[in-house]
Amino acid sequence: MLLLMKINAAHYKTGKVVEFTFRDGRLVSSRPSRSRTGLLYGPGLFDIQVNGFAGVDFNHADFTPESFRVAVHAMWRYGTTHVMPTIITAPPEKMAFYLGVIRDAMGRFPELRRCMAGVHQEGPYFANLDGVRGAHPPENIVLPTVPHFNSMQKAAGGMIRMLTLAPEVKGALPFIRTLSKRGVMIAIGHTHSTPVEIRAGVDAGARISTHLGNGSEQIMPRHHNYMLAQLADDRLYASFIPDGHHLPPFVLQTFFRAKPAEKRILTTDCMAAAGAPVGRYTIGRLVVEVGRDRQVRQPGKPNFAGSAITMDEGITNAVRLGGVSLQEAWDMSSVYAWNLMRRASLVREPSLGDTFIIARHAGGRFGVQATVIGRKLVYSR
């Protein structure tokens, strides 16, 4: 018996309604419709920084290809159709192990290969200062060298396509130039740079600021600081964590106004608690606690250690707290990330007729109703 399902949804920008017909979970037709609908459709969401999801920590000894598959499948419920799993600072052998798990998962599970835009390596080439390095262990922070990176890339099977570093550390500028020529997207983060050093990093090839406004010290020079320098350089994209905690609403609004619209990207920077209940989780070697307020903290400490947000919640918050339109927030969660990563991604940007999400925006909340990847209905509420 064939299962037939029809869904009417309006394009998130034009408002034109389309009737999507699915047979046994596969999209068989899409045609214009005059029906009224409260649903919207648009591109699937693309998260460029994910440390874990649905109880799975990508930086833990228990990480397996099977658990990675569970995490990616869980992301589909929240509209994330493409992802960059993020491996953070750790001893080289541990980073290589986590990268190898992702590589093995890609070989074993074909559906994951369609979703994986590449691995994001965050660290260990950072400024080794309190506050600036965030949750990254100080004893594992090292200077950037091509041989060190080559060992990571070998473990990943060539899948590292984004790397976050501090451009002021010794050897960073020639390192940035070398990796940029090899097609790796260079991001600036966990830095203590001067504005001159930020400019030098961008001149060398850096193209995005990682979770701008976080991974930074509490007190810095009033004008000549790395945050303002990154906001002012229009060559740089910037990713933002719109969970309402990492950036207060007035800061999020200010940052959105400072960056050209097409250079803003929403990311979760989430860890294992995203898409999971409150409780205790790990992020690398750290044990963290997630309460009812969904803030991720080390027990008894005030500092953040990742987020527990999902991409659909990010859109809700960008509209509610950041003051942008729904269409802008949707583009910041999909189109603009592709504009940045198109040349570096492991996969091609999908067409809207092939991969998309259907959502409802009501009562100030953005909720995913269905996710379609490669014309297959992978999630339906």
N, C-alpha and C positions, 0 to 999 in steps of 0.2 A: 504494500500500500504506500503510495507516494504522499508525503506530507507537504502541503502547499501553504505558504504564508505570504501575505501581502502587507506592506508597510508604506504609508504615505508620509513623506517628510519634505520640508521646505529647505532649499539651499541656505546655508547660514549667512550668506551675503546678499544674494539676489532675491531670495524669497520665493523663487519658482519651485513649485511642488512637483515631486517625482514619485511615481508608484514603483516600489521595488518588489519584485516577485521572487520568492525563494522556493525551490523544490528540493526537499530532503537536505536542507541546510546549504544549498548552493544558489547563488544569484543567477537567475536565468533570464531576467529582463528588467529593464528600467525605462520607463516612459513617462512623458509629461502627464500631469493629472490636474484636474480642476477641483479636486477635493480640498476641503479645509482640514488643517491639521495643526496640532500643537507641537509637533516634532520637528527637529532640525537635523540636517545631515551636513557633513563636512569632512575634511581630511582627518585621518587618524592622528593621535597625539604622539609626539616624538620626544622622549626624555633622554637628555644627553648625559645624565649623571645619576646612577642608581647603585647604591652600595648593598642593597638587599631588599627583599620584598616577601610578604606573606610568611613571615617567620624564618626566612632563609637569609643567612648572612653570607655574602659573596667573599668575605675575608676571614673565614673561620675554618678550622681543621675539619669540621663536619661537612663542608661544602662538597657536593657531588654533582655529576651531570644530571642525575634524576631530580635533585632538589632545585637545580637551576631551571629545569623544565617546568617544575611546579610553579616557581616564581614568575616566569614569563607568562605562563597560561593565566595566572592570577591577575597579571597586569591588564589583560584583555578586558576584564570586567570593568575597568576604570578608563577604557578608551585608549590605552597606550598600545599602539601597533608597532612602534619601533623604539629600540632602547639601546643605550650604551652602558653595559654593566661596568662598574667602576672598581678598580683594584687600588687600594690605598697603601701608604707607606708601611713596610714591614721588612723583615730580613729577606734578602734576595731569594733564598730557597722557598720561603713561604709565598712571596709574590709569584714566583714561577709556578708553584703548585696551584694557586688559585687560577692563574691564567691557563694552565693546562687543563683544569676542570672545564672551563668555558670552551676551550678548543675541542675537548673530547665530546662535550654536549653538542657542539655544532656538527660533529661527524656522525653522531648517533641519532639525532632527532631532526629530520628535514624541515619540520615546521618552524624550528627556531632560526634556521638560516635566513628565512624570509624576514624575520623581525630584527635581526642583529645588524645594526649599522656599524658596529665596531666596538672595541674595548676602549674605555677611558682610563688611562693610567694617571692617578692623582698622587704625585710624589714619586720618589722621595727627595726630589731636588728643590728643597724649600729653604727659606730663611729659618734658622733654628732658634727662634725666639718665643718666649711665652706669649700666648695670645695669638701671635701670627701663625704659628704652626698648627693651631687648633688641636684636634684629637690625635694628630700624627705623632707616634713615639719619637722622642728626640734622639735616642740612641741609633735609630735606623735612618735618619736623614743624612744624605750624602751629596757630594757635588756631582753635577751631571757629567757623564762621560759617554761617548758613543759605545764603547764595549759593554758598559753596564746596561744601557738601553738595548743593545743587540741581544743580550742574554734574555731580557724580558720579552722582546719581540719574537725570539725563537721559541720560547715557551708558549707564547700565545699563537703560534702558527701564523704570524704576520697580521694578526687582527687588531693590534693597537693602532687606533686611528686618531686619538686625541690624547694629549699629554699636558698636564698642568704643572707649571714650575714657577720659580721666582727668578725673574730676569737679571737680578743684581748679583746672584751668587757667581763665584769664580767659574769661568768656562761656559756660562749660560749662553752668551751671544753666538759664538761659533756653533754651539750645540743646536740652538734654535735654527740657524741657517741650514745646517746639515739635515735636520729632521724635516724641516719645511720642504726642502727639495725632494725628500723621499715621500711626500704626501701625507705626513702626520700633521694634524691640526694642533698648533701650539696655543695653549691657554695660559694666562697669567693668574696666579693665585698664591695664597699664603706667602705674600711678599712683603718686604720692608723697603721697597724701592723709593728712590727720589723720583720726581717727575722726569728728570733727565734720563734716568735708568729705565723708566717705563717707555719713554719715547724710543730709546735705543732698542728695547725689546721688540717693539712694534716694527721699527725699521728692519730688524733682523727677520721678522716673519710672524710674530705672535698676532693672533687675530680675534681672540675672545678673552674676556675676563671671567674667571670661574667664580660663581656665587658672590658677585660683587657686593661689598658691604659686610661680608663675613670672612672668617679666617684672617682677622685683622685685630690690631690692638685697640684698647679702649680709648687711649689718648694719643693724638698725633698732631703734627704741626697744623696750624690753622689754615694756611693756604697751600703751602708747598708739601702736599702729601700725595701718596700713591692712589688714593681713592678718587680725588678730584681729577688727577691726571688721566685716569682711565675713563672717567665719565666724559672728559672733554675731547678725547681722541676718537673721532668718528670712524677711524679705520677699525676700531675694536667693536665687535659685538659684546654684549654683556649678558650673562645668565643671572637670574634672580630666583630666590627661594620664597615663594609667596604663601608662607604658612601662617603669617600673622605674628610669628615669634622672632624669626631671624631678622626681619626688617619691620620695624613699626610702620603702621599705615602711612604716616606722614613722610617717612623716609622712602618707602616704596613709591609713593606719588612723586616725590622729588626726583628720584632716580629715573622713573619713567619719563618725566618731562625733560630730563637732561639728555637722554639718549634718543636718537632718531628712532621712530617707531619700528622700522624694519631691522634695527640692530638689537632689539630686545628679545630675549629668549627666556621662557619660564622653564624651570627645572625643579625637581623635587629634592635632589641630593638626599633621597630617602634611604633609610636602613631597614633592617628586618621587620620593624614594627609597622611599616606601611602595609595596609591591607590586612592587618592582624589586630587582635584585641590588646587592651592595656596589659602591662606586665613588664617583666625584665627580659632583655635581649642582649645580644652582643653586637659590637661593631669592631671587628678585628679582635684585639686583646682586651678591649674595654667591655665591662658590663654596664649597661645603661638601663634606665627605667623610663617607662612611658606611662604617664598618668591619664586621667580623664580629659585633661586639657590638651592631650596629644603632644606635649612638649617632650623632647628627648634629652635627658640629662643623666650625668653620672650621679648615682645616689649620694645625696648630701652635698652636691656641688651645684653652683648656679649656671655654669657654662653649658652651651648646647653641644650635642654630639650627633649631628645629623638631624634629619627630620622624619616625621611619620606621615607626611602628606602624600596624597595620590594626585595624579595629573588633573583629574576632573575637579578635585578640590582646589587645585591651583588656579584653574580658570574661574571658579566661583569667587575666590579671594582676590584675584586680579581685578575683577569687576567691582566687587564690594568694597575692597580696601584700597585698591590702586587707582580707582577712578577711571578705568578704561572701558571701552565698549566691549560687549561680548565678542563681536567680530575681531577686534584687536587682540583680545585675550586668546581666542582660538588660533589666530595666526601666530601669536607669540609661542604657542604650544605645539606648532606643527610647521607651518610654511617657513617661518624665519629660521628655524633650526635646520631645515633642509637647505635653505639658501646658504647657510654657513657650511654644512657638511657634505653638500652634493658631490664635490670632487673627491673628498676623503672617504666617504661612506663605502662600506663593503657591498651595499645593495643600492640599486637605483631607486630614486624617488618614485613611489607608486602613483599611478593615475587615480583620479577620484572615482572613476567607474570601477576600479579594481579593489581598492582598499579605502575604507571610510568608516565613520561612526555615525550613529543616529542617537540624538540626545534630546533631552527636554530641559529648557531653562524656565523655571517657574519658582515663584516665591524667593527669588534671589539665589537659587541653587541650580547648578549645572549638574545634571545626572545622565549618565550614559545608559541608553536603552538597548543598544545593539552594537556589536563590533564585527566588521567584515574585513577579512584579510585574504587577498588573492581570490576574491569572489566567493569565499567560504564564510558562512556565518559561524564565527568562533565563540560568540557570546550573544545571548539574547535574554533580556530580563522578562 
